[in-house]
Amino acid sequence: MRNMTDADRTRLRESLVGNFLLLLFGCGVLAFLVAADRVNWFSIRPATGTSIAMARSTEAADKSAKKNPSTEKRITVAQQPLPETPLHQ
């Protein structure tokens, strides 16, 4: 192995740092492009097992209601919009 001067070491170190920064920039651009294509990865999802079970139970109830149309869907007062009153002019 040959002896390296300080100038050679500095040049090699700068070259390695430059290549590493270029690699880091490329990985950042790739991560941005993947994230821009997969927006649903950043949506809010249930975090606990209980909330997952509750979310799945509502999906199961919706599916069973679609399969069995004889079950009536009850509309409560909170779900039903109030009729509009005429405006006094």
Order of alpha helices (4+ residues) and beta strands (2+ residues): alpha-alpha
